[in-house]
């Protein structure tokens, strides 16, 4: 996704005159800062809950 973010910034002329490599690493850092807490706090537990409820329902039906 960082490559996509850097490429979209490049094509929209939003690189602010910096190098592509510098902007790539800046985008990686921004993605890491925003995506990791989102994954750990919101998305991860939500997906685990939905998956567990789905699998438990299927396992209970299969065992009976």
Secondary structure, DSSP 8 states (H G I E B T S, - for coil): -HHHHHHHHHHTT-STT--HHHHHHHHHHHHHHHHHHHIIIIIHHHHHHHHHHHHHHHHHHHH-
